[in-house]
Amino acid sequence: MVGVCARSTSPDPPGAEDEQDVLRGIRSDGAWLVFPLPKGWRETIVKFADGERSTYADIQKNRPDRALAVRLMREYVRSCRFAGCTADARYLEALGLKVPAAEK
């Protein structure tokens, strides 16, 4: 799940990150900022987006509950704002950069 300049911190499917996907610590879908996906995002939004939608009947049958979908999308937007993002230290270190210490 990729935002404008970030990727989610949700776990990848088993085997998604192997030597083919990693170049010195950089994943193929990597970004230097990460944010958490809302709980239930993959099971609701991704499942619908990846599901059968070739006919109107398929869309009606497979669409998620509207209230749940709206809540998840609002949570996603809040989560991917810059304030909700964190630096991916592994990605930055793979580029030879250092993650600055958090200011107190």
Phi, psi and omega in degrees: 000116185244131172270191182301314180227025185210165173235159181286161177260011178294148182296144177280160175299154180306136178081000183291330183249090177241188184299332179292328184268353187241130174235102182051039176095358181260118177284156183295333178258018188289159174208161184278346174246140178231156177212153181281142174279150176297146178298126181096359182300308183295319183288341184248294186288310181295319179300317179292316181298324180273348185281178181289125179219031184282340176230161178300322179298320177296317179299312180299319183291322188262352184291144180283167175304131185299314181298319179295315180298317179295317179298314180296320180293321177295318177297321179299314180297317177296319184292324185272001173296154184307320181298334180267357182269155173230154179286138176271098185303319182297318179296311181296319179295327178294336177271000181084016180257162177247143176278124180293146177293146179294135178281142180253000000 
